[in-house]
Amino acid sequence: MTTTEASSPPASRNIGVLILGWICVLFGLVILAGGIWLIALGGSWYYALAAIGLLATGLMLNRHRIEAVWIYLLTWVGTLAWAWWEVGADWWAQVPRLVAPTVILVLILICIPALKKRA
């Protein structure tokens, strides 16, 4: 067994990271289109900026780069700040704004072992 084989994560982890990466890219493209439309209507820039973070995260995941975690953490913190600015401390109003981004965050954090071994 070579050193490369010993340090490579199992193929299932690689496939999981790639699937999550492509999901982030696809969601990012959809959100970016909606965000650009919202900006054109004079609305919030949040969705376009969050979509760019999601796209960058997906691309980094597809390359098995640990930077994906940092990019998404920055995107998630931005989402947290935006949600707080938009609705304040109203818990029920926060739920629809934060559940999906937090689920994605957990999935990305689960990918860290596969990303670290390839870094």
C-alpha positions in Angstrom: 0.0 0.0 0.0 1.5 3.3 -1.0 1.3 6.5 1.1 -1.2 8.0 -1.3 -3.6 5.0 -0.8 -3.2 5.1 3.0 -4.1 8.8 3.2 -7.0 8.8 0.6 -10.5 8.8 2.1 -12.8 6.0 1.0 -14.5 6.5 -2.4 -17.9 6.9 -0.7 -16.6 10.0 1.1 -15.3 11.4 -2.1 -18.6 10.8 -3.8 -20.5 12.4 -0.9 -18.3 15.5 -1.1 -18.8 15.7 -4.8 -22.6 15.3 -4.6 -22.8 18.0 -1.9 -20.5 20.2 -4.0 -22.8 19.9 -7.0 -25.9 20.5 -4.9 -24.3 23.7 -3.6 -23.5 24.8 -7.2 -27.0 24.1 -8.4 -28.7 25.8 -5.5 -26.3 28.7 -5.9 -27.2 29.1 -9.5 -30.9 29.2 -8.8 -30.5 31.6 -5.8 -28.2 33.8 -7.9 -30.8 34.1 -10.7 -33.5 35.0 -8.1 -31.1 37.4 -6.3 -30.2 39.2 -9.5 -33.9 39.6 -10.2 -34.5 40.9 -6.7 -31.7 43.5 -7.1 -33.3 44.6 -10.5 -36.5 45.2 -8.6 -34.7 47.3 -6.0 -34.6 44.6 -3.3 -32.0 43.1 -1.1 -28.5 42.1 -2.3 -28.4 39.3 0.3 -29.5 36.5 -2.0 -27.0 37.3 -4.8 -24.2 37.5 -2.3 -25.2 34.3 -0.5 -25.5 32.6 -3.9 -21.9 33.6 -4.7 -20.8 32.1 -1.4 -22.7 28.9 -2.1 -21.3 28.7 -5.6 -17.7 29.2 -4.4 -18.3 26.6 -1.7 -19.6 24.1 -4.2 -16.6 24.6 -6.5 -14.2 24.2 -3.6 -16.0 21.0 -2.5 -15.7 19.6 -6.0 -12.0 20.2 -5.8 -11.8 18.7 -2.3 -10.4 21.9 -0.9 -10.7 22.8 2.8 -11.4 26.4 1.8 -15.0 25.3 1.1 -15.6 25.1 4.9 -14.3 28.6 5.5 -16.2 30.1 2.6 -19.4 28.5 3.7 -18.8 29.6 7.3 -18.5 33.2 6.1 -21.6 32.8 4.1 -23.5 31.3 7.0 -22.4 34.1 9.4 -23.5 36.6 6.8 -26.9 34.8 6.6 -27.1 34.9 10.4 -26.4 38.7 10.4 -28.9 39.3 7.6 -31.6 37.3 9.3 -31.1 39.1 12.6 -31.1 42.5 10.8 -34.3 41.6 8.9 -36.5 40.1 11.8 -34.5 40.6 15.0 -34.9 38.2 17.8 -38.3 36.8 16.6 -37.5 33.0 16.8 -40.3 31.9 14.5 -39.3 34.4 11.9 -35.7 33.2 12.1 -36.6 29.5 11.5 -37.3 29.7 7.7 -34.3 31.9 7.2 -31.8 29.7 9.0 -32.8 26.1 8.9 -31.7 25.3 5.3 -28.4 27.2 5.6 -27.7 25.4 8.9 -28.4 22.0 7.5 -26.0 22.7 4.7 -23.4 23.9 7.3 -23.7 20.6 9.1 -23.3 18.6 5.9 -20.2 20.6 5.0 -18.8 20.2 8.5 -19.3 16.4 8.1 -17.1 16.6 5.0 -14.1 18.0 6.9 -12.3 14.6 7.4 -12.4 13.9 3.6 -11.2 17.4 2.8 -8.4 17.5 5.4 -6.9 14.2 4.1 -6.7 15.6 0.6 -5.4 19.0 1.6 
